[in-house]
Amino acid sequence: MSVTEARTVLAAWLAQHSVSPDTWTPEALQGWHTSHAEEWTVFTPPGNVNRLFLVANGIVFSFAPSELSLASAVLAAREESRR
């Protein structure tokens, strides 16, 4: 899955879980830092945040890095994707 596709999946997920869904578009996420952790694209919102998002194969896994390491989040996301 490309970063562009992952961004679209994340924007749809954020819109679904938001009180203001119209603000969540792929374009709105352009400024977010992206990186990769194994098969997942990691999205980090700008600013000082305690929420990161893993996206792969149409699945979004949200986690707080203060509570879960990236490696643990990848394992948890993988487990959740198998359900």
JOKASUL-V93917 format. One record per run of one state. SS is the DSSP state (hx for helix, st for strand, lp for the rest). FROM is the first residue (numbers start at 0). TO is the last residue. Records with the same first field share a line. If there is no record, write none. Layout:
SS: FROM-TO  FROM-TO
This chain:
lp: 0-1  16-19  23-25  29-31  37-38  44-50  56-57  63-68  81-82
hx: 2-15  20-22  26-28  69-80
st: 32-36  39-43  51-55  58-62
